Amino acid sequence: MLDGMALQALRTAGVRGIVQAGWSDLGIPDVLAEASEVLSIGEVPYEWLFPRLAAVVHHAGAGTTAAGLHAGVPDIPVPVRVDQPFWAGRTVALGVSPGAVPLR
């Protein structure tokens, strides 16, 4: 359901998205893998990728948050656990994020 929601959001906004599996080797759901609006990639240096994006939607880990701030692009955190709610809150407090999106 989440993957369908993500695809619908991309289509509604009229934009494309990149889903990064990265080192965790996450599988990309078929509905996203087959969509022309989505590019699935593996590991890519954030300092190269993020400045090329219109916004970064991420888990709000410290390193990813720092890379997004350094790139100067809007930040959409989706915190899951541990310190991620803290970092999501910091981006909101800094005014670079409209707010955290609950994972559910």
LOTORBA-50103 format. One record per residue: chain; x negated, y negated, z of N, C-alpha, C, O in turn; residue in three letters. Coordinates in pm, 1 decimal. Layout:
residues N
(atom 'A' (X Y Z) (X Y Z) (X Y Z) (X Y Z) 'ALA')
...
This chain:
residues 104
(atom 'A' (-81.3 119.2 0.0) (0.0 0.0 0.0) (-86.0 -126.1 0.0) (-56.0 -220.4 -73.1) 'MET')
(atom 'A' (-192.0 -129.6 80.2) (-278.6 -246.3 86.1) (-341.1 -274.0 -50.0) (-350.9 -389.6 -91.1) 'LEU')
(atom 'A' (-383.6 -168.9 -120.7) (-445.6 -189.5 -250.8) (-345.4 -248.0 -350.2) (-381.5 -333.4 -431.2) 'ASP')
(atom 'A' (-218.9 -202.7 -344.8) (-115.7 -259.1 -431.2) (-88.4 -404.6 -397.9) (-64.5 -486.1 -487.0) 'GLY')
(atom 'A' (-92.2 -437.0 -268.7) (-70.5 -574.1 -224.3) (-185.0 -663.9 -273.4) (-161.5 -776.7 -316.7) 'MET')
(atom 'A' (-306.1 -614.4 -266.5) (-421.3 -691.7 -312.3) (-411.8 -718.2 -462.4) (-438.7 -829.4 -507.9) 'ALA')
(atom 'A' (-374.5 -618.5 -537.3) (-361.2 -634.2 -682.1) (-250.0 -733.6 -714.3) (-266.7 -817.9 -802.4) 'LEU')
(atom 'A' (-138.4 -725.2 -645.3) (-28.7 -819.0 -668.9) (-71.2 -961.8 -635.1) (-34.4 -1056.0 -705.4) 'GLN')
(atom 'A' (-148.3 -977.9 -528.0) (-196.2 -1110.8 -490.3) (-286.0 -1169.1 -599.5) (-274.6 -1287.0 -632.9) 'ALA')
(atom 'A' (-375.2 -1086.7 -655.3) (-461.8 -1133.3 -763.6) (-378.5 -1175.2 -884.2) (-402.9 -1279.8 -944.3) 'LEU')
(atom 'A' (-280.3 -1092.9 -918.9) (-195.7 -1123.9 -1035.4) (-112.0 -1249.6 -1012.2) (-97.7 -1332.3 -1102.2) 'ARG')
(atom 'A' (-57.9 -1263.5 -893.6) (23.6 -1381.2 -862.1) (-60.8 -1508.2 -868.9) (-15.3 -1611.1 -918.9) 'THR')
(atom 'A' (-182.9 -1500.5 -818.8) (-272.2 -1616.4 -820.3) (-334.2 -1640.5 -957.5) (-388.6 -1747.9 -983.4) 'ALA')
(atom 'A' (-325.9 -1540.6 -1045.4) (-384.7 -1555.4 -1177.8) (-536.1 -1554.2 -1176.4) (-600.8 -1621.2 -1256.9) 'GLY')
(atom 'A' (-592.7 -1476.6 -1083.1) (-738.1 -1468.8 -1070.3) (-784.6 -1323.0 -1075.6) (-704.3 -1229.8 -1071.2) 'VAL')
(atom 'A' (-913.9 -1307.0 -1085.1) (-973.9 -1174.3 -1081.3) (-1041.0 -1153.0 -946.7) (-1069.8 -1249.1 -875.4) 'ARG')
(atom 'A' (-1066.0 -1027.2 -911.8) (-1131.3 -996.0 -785.5) (-1243.2 -895.6 -802.7) (-1245.1 -817.6 -897.9) 'GLY')
(atom 'A' (-1335.7 -899.0 -709.7) (-1445.6 -803.0 -705.9) (-1430.3 -723.7 -577.5) (-1417.7 -781.2 -469.4) 'ILE')
(atom 'A' (-1431.3 -591.9 -589.3) (-1427.8 -504.9 -472.9) (-1565.3 -441.4 -462.4) (-1609.0 -370.1 -552.7) 'VAL')
(atom 'A' (-1632.7 -467.6 -352.1) (-1768.3 -415.6 -333.9) (-1766.3 -296.7 -239.7) (-1731.6 -308.8 -122.2) 'GLN')
(atom 'A' (-1803.8 -182.8 -292.7) (-1815.1 -63.7 -208.9) (-1940.0 -72.7 -122.3) (-1938.6 -31.6 -6.3) 'ALA')
(atom 'A' (-2047.5 -126.1 -178.2) (-2169.8 -145.7 -102.2) (-2231.7 -17.1 -51.2) (-2212.3 89.9 -108.9) 'GLY')
(atom 'A' (-2306.2 -28.6 57.4) (-2380.3 85.5 111.7) (-2288.7 190.8 171.8) (-2329.2 306.0 187.1) 'TRP')
(atom 'A' (-2166.9 153.6 205.8) (-2075.3 250.4 267.6) (-2014.5 345.8 165.9) (-1952.0 445.1 203.2) 'SER')
(atom 'A' (-2032.5 316.1 38.0) (-1982.9 400.5 -70.3) (-1832.5 424.4 -58.8) (-1784.6 536.4 -76.9) 'ASP')
(atom 'A' (-1759.0 317.8 -28.5) (-1613.7 326.9 -20.6) (-1555.8 363.5 -156.1) (-1602.1 315.1 -259.4) 'LEU')
(atom 'A' (-1456.9 446.9 -155.6) (-1387.4 477.4 -279.4) (-1290.0 364.6 -311.2) (-1226.1 310.5 -220.9) 'GLY')
(atom 'A' (-1278.6 330.1 -434.4) (-1184.9 226.9 -477.0) (-1056.7 295.8 -520.4) (-1061.3 383.0 -607.2) 'ILE')
(atom 'A' (-941.5 259.6 -462.8) (-815.0 323.1 -500.9) (-788.8 310.2 -651.0) (-823.9 209.5 -712.4) 'PRO')
(atom 'A' (-727.7 411.4 -708.7) (-702.2 413.9 -852.6) (-630.6 290.0 -902.7) (-663.0 238.4 -1009.7) 'ASP')
(atom 'A' (-532.5 241.3 -825.9) (-455.3 125.8 -870.3) (-545.5 4.0 -890.0) (-518.7 -78.5 -977.4) 'VAL')
(atom 'A' (-651.3 -8.5 -810.7) (-745.8 -118.3 -827.8) (-850.6 -86.7 -933.6) (-886.7 -173.4 -1013.3) 'LEU')
(atom 'A' (-899.2 35.8 -934.7) (-1004.6 74.7 -1028.4) (-959.7 62.8 -1173.1) (-1041.2 36.9 -1261.6) 'ALA')
(atom 'A' (-831.6 81.3 -1197.4) (-779.3 78.4 -1333.7) (-727.1 -59.0 -1374.7) (-689.8 -77.9 -1490.5) 'GLU')
(atom 'A' (-723.7 -153.6 -1284.2) (-669.2 -286.5 -1312.9) (-774.1 -373.5 -1382.0) (-890.5 -375.4 -1342.1) 'ALA')
(atom 'A' (-732.3 -444.4 -1484.5) (-824.9 -531.7 -1556.1) (-865.4 -652.4 -1472.7) (-964.8 -718.3 -1503.3) 'SER')
(atom 'A' (-788.7 -682.1 -1366.7) (-819.3 -796.9 -1280.7) (-925.2 -766.3 -1175.4) (-967.6 -856.1 -1102.7) 'GLU')
(atom 'A' (-968.4 -640.6 -1166.3) (-1058.6 -600.1 -1058.9) (-1186.7 -539.8 -1115.4) (-1183.7 -454.7 -1204.3) 'VAL')
(atom 'A' (-1298.3 -585.8 -1062.0) (-1428.3 -528.3 -1094.3) (-1480.9 -460.7 -968.8) (-1492.2 -524.1 -863.9) 'LEU')
(atom 'A' (-1512.5 -334.7 -979.0) (-1568.2 -259.7 -866.7) (-1720.0 -255.6 -882.2) (-1772.2 -219.1 -987.6) 'SER')
(atom 'A' (-1790.0 -293.7 -774.8) (-1936.1 -297.4 -779.5) (-1994.0 -226.1 -658.3) (-1924.6 -202.4 -559.4) 'ILE')
(atom 'A' (-2120.0 -192.9 -667.3) (-2192.6 -135.0 -554.8) (-2265.6 -245.0 -480.2) (-2214.8 -356.3 -466.7) 'GLY')
(atom 'A' (-2385.3 -213.4 -431.8) (-2463.4 -311.5 -357.5) (-2511.2 -424.4 -447.5) (-2565.6 -400.8 -555.4) 'GLU')
(atom 'A' (-2490.3 -546.6 -401.9) (-2534.3 -666.6 -472.1) (-2576.7 -766.9 -365.6) (-2508.0 -780.9 -264.4) 'VAL')
(atom 'A' (-2687.0 -836.4 -385.5) (-2727.4 -936.4 -285.4) (-2624.5 -1049.0 -274.6) (-2588.4 -1111.2 -374.6) 'PRO')
(atom 'A' (-2578.2 -1074.2 -152.9) (-2477.7 -1178.5 -132.0) (-2528.9 -1315.7 -174.2) (-2451.6 -1397.4 -224.3) 'TYR')
(atom 'A' (-2657.6 -1342.1 -154.8) (-2710.0 -1473.8 -190.9) (-2702.3 -1497.2 -341.7) (-2705.1 -1611.9 -386.1) 'GLU')
(atom 'A' (-2692.8 -1391.4 -420.0) (-2672.8 -1404.0 -563.8) (-2523.5 -1409.2 -597.9) (-2481.1 -1491.5 -679.1) 'TRP')
(atom 'A' (-2444.8 -1322.1 -536.4) (-2303.5 -1306.3 -570.8) (-2214.3 -1419.2 -520.1) (-2137.8 -1476.6 -597.6) 'LEU')
(atom 'A' (-2222.9 -1451.5 -393.1) (-2125.9 -1542.4 -332.0) (-2119.7 -1681.4 -395.9) (-2009.3 -1733.8 -411.1) 'PHE')
(atom 'A' (-2231.4 -1744.4 -434.2) (-2220.0 -1876.6 -497.5) (-2143.5 -1874.3 -630.3) (-2101.4 -1979.4 -678.8) 'PRO')
(atom 'A' (-2125.5 -1758.0 -688.4) (-2055.3 -1744.5 -815.5) (-1905.3 -1720.4 -798.7) (-1833.0 -1707.2 -897.4) 'ARG')
(atom 'A' (-1858.8 -1714.8 -674.3) (-1719.2 -1682.3 -645.8) (-1639.0 -1806.5 -609.1) (-1694.0 -1906.2 -562.4) 'LEU')
(atom 'A' (-1506.7 -1798.5 -631.2) (-1417.3 -1907.5 -591.8) (-1387.3 -1901.0 -442.5) (-1359.1 -2003.6 -380.6) 'ALA')
(atom 'A' (-1393.2 -1781.0 -384.0) (-1370.1 -1759.2 -241.2) (-1423.9 -1621.4 -205.4) (-1440.0 -1535.2 -291.8) 'ALA')
(atom 'A' (-1451.3 -1601.9 -77.6) (-1499.4 -1472.6 -28.8) (-1398.2 -1418.6 72.2) (-1372.9 -1481.3 175.1) 'VAL')
(atom 'A' (-1340.9 -1302.9 42.5) (-1252.3 -1232.5 135.5) (-1335.1 -1118.7 192.3) (-1382.9 -1033.6 117.3) 'VAL')
(atom 'A' (-1352.9 -1115.8 325.4) (-1447.0 -1020.2 382.8) (-1408.6 -980.3 524.4) (-1313.5 -1034.2 581.0) 'HIS')
(atom 'A' (-1481.8 -886.9 581.1) (-1451.9 -830.7 712.9) (-1495.2 -918.8 829.5) (-1465.7 -886.8 944.6) 'HIS')
(atom 'A' (-1562.9 -1026.1 802.8) (-1605.3 -1123.6 903.2) (-1717.1 -1076.1 994.1) (-1726.5 -1119.0 1109.1) 'ALA')
(atom 'A' (-1801.1 -988.6 943.8) (-1922.0 -954.1 1017.6) (-2016.0 -1073.2 1016.7) (-2003.3 -1161.2 931.5) 'GLY')
(atom 'A' (-2109.6 -1077.5 1109.4) (-2200.0 -1191.9 1122.8) (-2278.8 -1220.1 994.9) (-2288.0 -1335.0 951.7) 'ALA')
(atom 'A' (-2335.2 -1116.2 934.6) (-2416.7 -1135.5 814.6) (-2336.8 -1181.2 694.2) (-2380.3 -1269.9 620.8) 'GLY')
(atom 'A' (-2221.1 -1121.8 673.1) (-2135.5 -1159.9 560.2) (-2082.4 -1300.4 580.0) (-2076.1 -1378.3 485.0) 'THR')
(atom 'A' (-2043.9 -1333.9 703.3) (-1996.1 -1468.4 733.1) (-2105.8 -1570.3 707.1) (-2080.0 -1674.2 646.3) 'THR')
(atom 'A' (-2227.1 -1542.8 751.7) (-2339.2 -1633.7 729.6) (-2366.5 -1652.3 580.5) (-2392.1 -1764.0 535.6) 'ALA')
(atom 'A' (-2361.2 -1544.7 504.5) (-2385.7 -1553.8 360.5) (-2278.4 -1637.8 291.5) (-2308.7 -1715.1 200.6) 'ALA')
(atom 'A' (-2153.1 -1622.8 334.6) (-2046.2 -1703.6 277.8) (-2062.4 -1850.7 311.0) (-2042.1 -1936.8 225.4) 'GLY')
(atom 'A' (-2099.1 -1879.9 435.6) (-2123.0 -2018.7 475.3) (-2238.6 -2078.8 396.4) (-2231.4 -2193.2 351.5) 'LEU')
(atom 'A' (-2344.3 -2001.7 380.2) (-2461.1 -2048.0 305.1) (-2424.8 -2075.6 158.9) (-2477.0 -2169.4 98.7) 'HIS')
(atom 'A' (-2335.7 -1994.3 101.9) (-2295.6 -2011.4 -37.7) (-2204.1 -2132.2 -56.5) (-2192.5 -2185.9 -166.7) 'ALA')
(atom 'A' (-2138.8 -2174.7 53.1) (-2053.2 -2292.4 44.9) (-1920.3 -2269.1 -24.4) (-1863.2 -2362.0 -81.5) 'GLY')
(atom 'A' (-1870.5 -2147.2 -20.2) (-1741.1 -2117.0 -82.3) (-1636.0 -2094.8 26.8) (-1670.8 -2059.7 139.5) 'VAL')
(atom 'A' (-1507.6 -2114.8 -5.6) (-1403.3 -2090.4 94.0) (-1409.5 -1947.9 147.9) (-1448.0 -1854.5 77.6) 'PRO')
(atom 'A' (-1371.2 -1933.8 273.3) (-1386.6 -1809.7 347.5) (-1249.2 -1757.1 389.8) (-1170.8 -1829.5 451.2) 'ASP')
(atom 'A' (-1220.5 -1631.8 356.9) (-1095.6 -1567.6 399.3) (-1134.7 -1443.0 479.5) (-1155.9 -1336.6 421.3) 'ILE')
(atom 'A' (-1144.3 -1455.1 611.1) (-1184.9 -1340.2 692.3) (-1068.5 -1245.7 721.3) (-954.8 -1288.1 742.4) 'PRO')
(atom 'A' (-1100.3 -1117.3 721.6) (-1006.2 -1012.2 760.4) (-1076.7 -929.6 867.9) (-1127.2 -820.8 840.1) 'VAL')
(atom 'A' (-1080.1 -982.3 992.0) (-1156.0 -915.4 1097.7) (-1093.0 -782.6 1138.4) (-970.9 -767.8 1141.4) 'PRO')
(atom 'A' (-1180.2 -686.0 1169.8) (-1134.6 -552.7 1205.5) (-1167.7 -520.9 1350.7) (-1080.8 -475.4 1425.0) 'VAL')
(atom 'A' (-1292.7 -544.4 1392.5) (-1331.6 -502.4 1527.9) (-1455.8 -575.9 1577.6) (-1514.0 -657.8 1506.4) 'ARG')
(atom 'A' (-1494.2 -545.7 1698.2) (-1613.6 -593.0 1767.9) (-1623.3 -746.1 1762.3) (-1538.4 -815.0 1818.8) 'VAL')
(atom 'A' (-1726.0 -799.9 1694.9) (-1747.7 -944.4 1692.2) (-1677.6 -1014.7 1576.3) (-1684.7 -1137.1 1565.1) 'ASP')
(atom 'A' (-1611.0 -939.8 1491.2) (-1550.7 -998.8 1372.0) (-1442.4 -1102.7 1401.7) (-1438.5 -1204.8 1333.0) 'GLN')
(atom 'A' (-1353.9 -1082.2 1500.7) (-1258.6 -1189.8 1533.0) (-1328.3 -1319.8 1576.5) (-1280.6 -1429.3 1546.7) 'PRO')
(atom 'A' (-1440.1 -1306.4 1646.5) (-1515.3 -1425.2 1687.3) (-1563.4 -1503.5 1565.4) (-1542.3 -1624.5 1556.9) 'PHE')
(atom 'A' (-1628.4 -1434.3 1470.1) (-1682.3 -1501.8 1352.1) (-1570.8 -1557.7 1264.8) (-1586.5 -1664.3 1205.3) 'TRP')
(atom 'A' (-1458.8 -1487.4 1256.3) (-1344.1 -1539.4 1181.7) (-1295.6 -1669.3 1245.5) (-1264.8 -1765.7 1175.3) 'ALA')
(atom 'A' (-1289.0 -1671.7 1377.0) (-1248.1 -1792.6 1448.5) (-1342.1 -1908.2 1427.1) (-1299.4 -2023.4 1419.9) 'GLY')
(atom 'A' (-1470.3 -1878.3 1417.0) (-1569.4 -1984.5 1394.4) (-1549.4 -2049.1 1257.2) (-1559.1 -2171.1 1244.5) 'ARG')
(atom 'A' (-1521.4 -1967.5 1153.7) (-1502.4 -2025.8 1020.0) (-1377.8 -2114.9 1017.2) (-1375.8 -2217.7 949.5) 'THR')
(atom 'A' (-1274.6 -2074.9 1091.1) (-1153.9 -2157.7 1099.9) (-1186.7 -2288.1 1172.5) (-1147.4 -2396.0 1128.2) 'VAL')
(atom 'A' (-1259.0 -2277.6 1284.2) (-1295.9 -2395.9 1361.7) (-1383.2 -2492.7 1281.0) (-1375.4 -2614.2 1299.1) 'ALA')
(atom 'A' (-1465.8 -2437.9 1192.4) (-1551.8 -2521.4 1108.0) (-1476.6 -2583.5 991.0) (-1528.1 -2672.9 923.9) 'LEU')
(atom 'A' (-1354.4 -2535.7 966.6) (-1274.3 -2590.0 857.2) (-1306.1 -2532.2 720.8) (-1266.8 -2589.4 619.2) 'GLY')
(atom 'A' (-1376.4 -2420.0 716.3) (-1409.0 -2357.8 587.5) (-1317.5 -2240.2 555.7) (-1331.3 -2176.4 451.3) 'VAL')
(atom 'A' (-1224.4 -2212.0 645.7) (-1129.5 -2102.9 627.2) (-989.7 -2150.3 666.3) (-973.0 -2221.0 765.7) 'SER')
(atom 'A' (-889.7 -2110.9 587.9) (-753.3 -2147.6 624.9) (-699.9 -2064.8 742.7) (-597.6 -2099.4 801.8) 'PRO')
(atom 'A' (-768.4 -1957.1 776.1) (-726.9 -1871.0 887.3) (-756.5 -1725.5 856.9) (-770.6 -1686.0 741.2) 'GLY')
(atom 'A' (-765.7 -1647.8 961.2) (-792.8 -1505.7 944.7) (-665.6 -1433.1 902.0) (-554.9 -1470.5 940.8) 'ALA')
(atom 'A' (-683.6 -1329.8 822.3) (-573.0 -1245.6 776.7) (-578.2 -1116.2 857.2) (-680.5 -1047.7 856.5) 'VAL')
(atom 'A' (-470.1 -1081.6 926.5) (-470.8 -957.0 1002.0) (-485.2 -836.1 907.1) (-425.4 -834.3 799.4) 'PRO')
(atom 'A' (-562.8 -737.6 946.7) (-584.9 -619.8 861.9) (-455.1 -550.0 828.3) (-436.9 -503.6 715.8) 'LEU')
(atom 'A' (-364.7 -541.9 924.3) (-240.2 -471.4 896.0) (-162.2 -537.8 787.6) (-54.3 -490.8 751.6) 'ARG')
